[in-house]
Amino acid sequence: MWSLASSFRLKPAKTEALLKGYLPYLAGALAGMLVAIFLSSLLTLTGTPQLVLFALLPVVGGAVAERVSQRRSGNS
């Protein structure tokens, strides 16, 4: 049976550890997307400002969440 771990020859435990490292970024990106949706509807943005908002906020939210997570765990 095909799996991501077998295609990269990683052990399942190692794959889990690898994916857990992305959880703070994904949570922050989701939060950034929700803020972008809220601001877009609140300010009734269209066109380029809306595009910039949806491009930047998820990335910034993910980066901030990942940074905070690393600092709390002591992995500076």
Order of alpha helices (4+ residues) and beta strands (2+ residues): alpha-alpha-alpha-alpha
